[in-house]
Amino acid sequence: MEINLKTERLNIRLISELDIENVYNLQCLEETAKFNTAGIPQNIYETSVSVEKWISDNSQENIKRYTFVVELIEENKFIGLIGLNLGKEHYRNAEVWFQYHFNFWNKGYATESLKKIIDFGFENLNLHRIEAGCAIENIGSITVLEKVGMLREAHTRKLLPLKSGWSDNYGYAILSTDERK
């Protein structure tokens, strides 16, 4: 399946084997790993196993887990990952997640790509609800989620196993009927 989403500055495409090294380099960064529950990969093989699983998920006839690479169009440069994991079909819901290289933080790329993924979820996949969660200390992600119109609905205690210890989690969501920003 070929899914290619574009924004003014970004190309958002399904992940491929060619992305393994970029994903490994991204996930080895302390800044990226700080709020990543999976932690830092031990080696590139560990990353390749994850990427192969994402590729397999993306190639299913009835995709339940989409994993995308986010690239700058102008420079054809990898800057991060964004994913959409569908819930039970009856509920028409999904959870979104993202990771970006810290060199590309605070430039609007996460917000721009998340808006596009939300549009894809509601318009192409006919979803009713899209959720996201993040550590309560993750100010960058909180800002992105709120900028796209997601509302904070929950505060869950000690949910996320981070390198720094158990972290509380904020739960966010947006409905297909909500105003998108």
C-alpha positions as CSV (number, residue, x, y, z in Angstrom):
1,M,0.0,0.0,0.0
2,E,1.3,3.4,-0.9
3,I,0.3,6.2,1.4
4,N,2.0,9.5,1.0
5,L,0.8,12.5,2.9
6,K,2.2,16.0,2.2
7,T,2.0,19.3,4.0
8,E,3.6,22.6,2.9
9,R,7.0,21.5,4.3
10,L,6.7,17.8,5.1
11,N,6.5,14.5,3.4
12,I,4.9,11.9,5.6
13,R,5.3,8.4,4.1
14,L,5.1,4.8,5.4
15,I,8.4,3.6,6.9
16,S,10.8,1.3,4.9
17,E,13.9,-0.7,5.4
18,L,15.9,2.3,4.1
19,D,14.9,4.2,7.3
20,I,16.5,1.8,9.9
21,E,19.7,3.8,10.4
22,N,17.8,7.1,10.7
23,V,15.4,5.5,13.3
24,Y,18.3,4.0,15.2
25,N,20.1,7.4,15.3
26,L,16.9,9.1,16.4
27,Q,16.1,6.7,19.2
28,C,19.7,6.7,20.5
29,L,19.4,10.4,21.4
30,E,19.1,11.1,25.1
31,E,16.6,13.9,24.3
32,T,14.4,11.5,22.3
33,A,14.7,8.7,24.9
34,K,13.8,10.9,27.8
35,F,10.1,10.4,27.3
36,N,10.2,7.2,25.2
37,T,8.9,4.2,27.2
38,A,11.0,1.8,25.0
39,G,14.2,3.4,26.0
40,I,17.4,3.5,23.9
41,P,18.0,0.6,21.6
42,Q,21.0,-1.6,22.5
43,N,22.1,-1.9,18.9
44,I,21.0,-1.3,15.3
45,Y,19.7,-4.9,15.2
46,E,17.1,-4.1,17.9
47,T,16.0,-1.1,15.8
48,S,15.8,-3.2,12.6
49,V,13.5,-5.7,14.4
50,S,11.2,-2.8,15.4
51,V,11.2,-1.3,11.9
52,E,10.6,-4.7,10.2
53,K,7.5,-5.1,12.5
54,W,6.3,-1.6,11.5
55,I,6.8,-2.5,7.8
56,S,4.9,-5.7,8.3
57,D,2.0,-3.9,10.1
58,N,1.9,-1.3,7.3
59,S,1.7,-4.0,4.6
60,Q,-1.4,-5.8,6.1
61,E,-4.5,-5.8,4.0
62,N,-6.5,-4.2,6.9
63,I,-3.9,-2.0,8.5
64,K,-4.2,-1.5,12.3
65,R,-0.9,0.2,13.0
66,Y,0.5,2.9,10.7
67,T,4.1,4.0,11.2
68,F,5.2,7.0,9.1
69,V,8.6,8.7,8.5
70,V,8.5,12.5,8.5
71,E,10.9,14.2,6.1
72,L,11.6,17.8,5.2
73,I,10.5,18.1,1.5
74,E,13.1,20.8,0.6
75,E,16.1,18.9,1.9
76,N,14.6,15.3,1.6
77,K,15.8,14.9,5.2
78,F,14.5,12.5,7.9
79,I,13.4,14.4,11.0
80,G,11.2,11.9,12.9
81,L,8.4,9.4,13.2
82,I,4.7,9.5,13.7
83,G,2.3,6.7,14.1
84,L,-1.4,5.9,14.3
85,N,-2.5,2.8,16.1
86,L,-6.2,1.8,15.5
87,G,-8.3,0.5,18.3
88,K,-11.3,-1.8,18.1
89,E,-13.1,-1.3,14.8
90,H,-16.5,-0.8,16.6
91,Y,-15.2,2.2,18.5
92,R,-13.6,3.9,15.5
93,N,-10.7,5.2,17.6
94,A,-7.0,5.4,17.4
95,E,-3.9,6.5,19.3
96,V,-1.3,8.8,17.8
97,W,2.4,9.0,18.8
98,F,5.4,10.8,17.5
99,Q,9.2,11.2,18.0
100,Y,11.3,14.0,16.4
101,H,15.0,14.7,16.4
102,F,15.7,17.5,18.8
103,N,17.3,19.6,16.1
104,F,13.8,20.0,14.6
105,W,11.9,20.8,17.8
106,N,10.2,24.2,18.2
107,K,9.9,24.7,14.4
108,G,6.2,23.6,14.1
109,Y,7.0,20.3,12.3
110,A,5.4,18.1,15.0
111,T,2.2,20.2,14.9
112,E,2.1,20.3,11.1
113,S,2.5,16.5,10.8
114,L,0.1,15.7,13.6
115,K,-2.6,17.9,12.0
116,K,-2.1,15.9,8.8
117,I,-2.3,12.5,10.6
118,I,-5.5,13.7,12.4
119,D,-7.0,14.7,9.0
120,F,-6.0,11.3,7.6
121,G,-7.6,9.5,10.5
122,F,-10.9,11.3,10.3
123,E,-11.2,11.8,6.6
124,N,-9.6,8.6,5.2
125,L,-10.1,6.1,8.0
126,N,-13.5,7.4,9.1
127,L,-12.3,7.5,12.8
128,H,-14.5,9.0,15.5
129,R,-11.8,9.7,18.1
130,I,-8.0,10.1,18.2
131,E,-6.2,9.9,21.5
132,A,-2.6,10.6,22.6
133,G,-0.8,10.3,25.9
134,C,2.4,11.9,27.2
135,A,4.4,12.3,30.3
136,I,3.3,15.3,32.4
137,E,6.8,16.7,32.2
138,N,6.9,16.5,28.4
139,I,6.0,20.2,27.8
140,G,6.9,20.0,24.1
141,S,4.4,17.2,23.4
142,I,1.7,18.8,25.6
143,T,2.1,22.0,23.5
144,V,1.8,20.1,20.2
145,L,-1.3,18.2,21.3
146,E,-3.0,21.3,22.5
147,K,-2.1,23.3,19.4
148,V,-3.9,20.8,17.1
149,G,-7.0,21.0,19.2
150,M,-6.7,17.9,21.4
151,L,-8.2,18.3,24.9
152,R,-6.7,17.0,28.1
153,E,-9.1,14.4,29.5
154,A,-7.1,12.4,32.0
155,H,-4.2,12.5,34.4
156,T,-3.1,8.9,35.1
157,R,-0.7,8.3,38.0
158,K,2.6,6.5,37.5
159,L,1.7,4.9,34.2
160,L,4.9,5.4,32.1
161,P,8.1,3.4,32.8
162,L,10.7,6.0,31.8
163,K,14.4,6.0,32.4
164,S,13.9,8.5,35.2
165,G,11.3,6.3,36.9
166,W,7.5,6.0,36.8
167,S,5.9,9.1,35.3
168,D,2.3,10.3,35.4
169,N,0.6,10.6,32.1
170,Y,-1.8,13.1,30.6
171,G,-4.4,11.7,28.2
172,Y,-5.5,13.8,25.3
173,A,-8.2,13.3,22.7
174,I,-9.9,14.9,19.7
175,L,-13.2,13.9,18.2
176,S,-14.2,14.0,14.5
177,T,-16.8,16.6,15.5
178,D,-14.4,18.8,17.4
179,E,-13.0,22.0,15.8
180,R,-9.5,21.3,14.4
181,K,-6.9,24.1,14.6
